[in-house]
């Protein structure tokens, strides 16, 4: 089976996630990458949006989850996105990367990043 992929890279949303009260009250920028593995041959053969995974719709799903809920952990946000996309779209596997550029720790770093990989099997078992 081919490993066709669709990637949405560096989606940016302003949201209120974090373990500290201040992070949740002030909010901040979050960057999200999404890679979906699915068989794209059917869509490619027909060249019609109706046969494809509508990545504009996928973007809206990610935006809705990221901006309408509050998560303490990036891991929880990433998993919620993964499960929602797996449930709504005909994909086999997904990789979700969530980056938080402004991290409240002493020290210098570009960002903290969490990556989760989930498959259709994970959704069916949850």
C-alpha positions in Angstrom: 0.0 0.0 0.0 1.4 3.4 -0.9 2.3 5.9 1.8 0.7 9.0 0.2 0.8 12.0 2.4 -0.9 15.4 2.8 0.9 17.9 5.0 -0.3 21.1 6.5 2.8 22.9 7.7 3.1 25.6 10.3 -0.6 26.5 10.9 -0.6 29.3 13.5 -3.3 30.0 16.0 -3.6 32.1 19.1 -5.0 30.1 22.0 -4.9 29.7 25.8 -3.2 26.4 26.6 -0.7 25.7 29.3 -0.1 24.3 32.8 0.1 27.7 34.5 -2.8 30.0 35.1 -1.0 32.9 33.5 -0.6 31.0 30.3 -4.2 30.2 30.1 -5.3 33.7 31.0 -2.9 35.6 28.6 -2.9 33.1 25.7 -0.1 32.8 23.2 0.8 31.6 19.7 0.8 27.9 18.8 2.2 26.4 15.6 0.9 23.1 14.3 2.1 20.7 11.6 -0.2 17.9 10.5 0.8 15.0 8.2 -2.0 12.6 7.1 -1.2 9.3 5.5 -3.9 8.0 3.1 -4.4 6.4 -0.2 -4.6 9.4 -2.6 -4.8 7.4 -5.8 -8.6 7.7 -6.2 -8.4 11.5 -5.8 -5.4 11.8 -8.1 -7.1 9.7 -10.8 -10.3 11.7 -10.8 -8.9 15.2 -10.2 -12.0 16.2 -8.4 -12.2 17.8 -4.9 -15.2 15.6 -4.1 -12.8 12.6 -4.3 -10.1 14.2 -2.2 -9.4 15.1 1.4 -10.4 18.7 1.6 -7.4 20.2 3.4 -9.3 23.5 3.9 -11.8 21.6 5.9 -9.0 19.8 7.8 -7.5 23.2 8.6 -10.8 24.4 10.0 -11.0 21.3 12.2 -7.6 22.0 13.7 -8.4 25.6 14.2 -11.7 24.8 16.0 -10.1 22.3 18.4 -7.1 24.6 19.1 -9.1 27.8 19.6 -12.3 26.6 21.3 -10.9 24.4 24.0 -8.3 24.9 26.7 -5.7 22.2 27.4 -3.1 22.1 30.2 -0.7 19.9 28.1 0.5 20.1 24.5 0.2 16.3 24.4 -3.5 16.5 25.1 -4.0 19.2 22.4 -2.0 17.1 19.9 -3.9 13.9 20.6 -7.3 15.7 20.5 -6.4 17.0 17.0 -5.2 13.6 15.9 -8.3 11.7 17.0 -10.7 14.4 15.6 -9.0 14.3 12.2 -8.9 10.5 12.1 -12.6 10.4 12.9 -13.7 13.0 10.3 -11.5 12.1 7.3 -10.6 9.0 5.4 -7.0 8.7 6.5 -5.0 5.8 7.9 -2.4 7.5 10.0 -1.7 11.0 11.3 1.2 12.8 12.8 0.5 16.0 14.8 3.3 18.4 15.9 2.5 21.2 18.2 5.1 23.9 18.9 4.9 26.5 21.7 7.4 29.3 20.9 7.1 31.2 24.2 7.8 28.7 27.0 7.8 29.9 30.7 11.1 28.3 31.7 14.4 29.9 32.7 16.8 29.5 29.8 17.0 30.1 26.1 15.3 27.9 23.5 13.4 28.5 20.3 10.3 26.5 21.3 9.0 23.3 22.9 7.5 20.8 20.5 5.3 17.7 21.1 4.7 15.1 18.4 2.1 12.4 18.4 1.5 9.7 15.9 -1.9 8.0 15.8 -3.6 5.5 13.4 -7.1 4.5 12.6 -6.6 1.6 15.1 -6.1 4.0 17.9 -9.5 5.7 17.2 -11.4 2.4 17.0 -10.0 1.4 20.4 -10.8 4.7 22.1 
